[in-house]
Amino acid sequence: MDILKEAFALENAKMSGMTTSNRVETSREAKRIILAINEIYKETKDTSLMDVMKRLTAKKKKIDKRLKGRQPDTF
């Protein structure tokens, strides 16, 4: 499965020193991979695919959090 190779490559990719445009591109790529794995999961119900999706989603959330930046405290 080609999509799983992409998923593992993204999962093991180093995130330090990325530019904003690289973060946006990686976030979009993660979303594409997650959705593609989800389509396969719907057919096979393989729990290992769900684990891969969870790990990629966690990584995507970290990237998105970094993209949005810190929200100022409001009083």
Summary of the structure (lengths in Angstrom):
residues: 75
radius of gyration: 14.2
end to end distance: 50.8
largest distance: 50.8
contacts: 173
relative contact order: 0.17
helix: 77%
strand: 0%
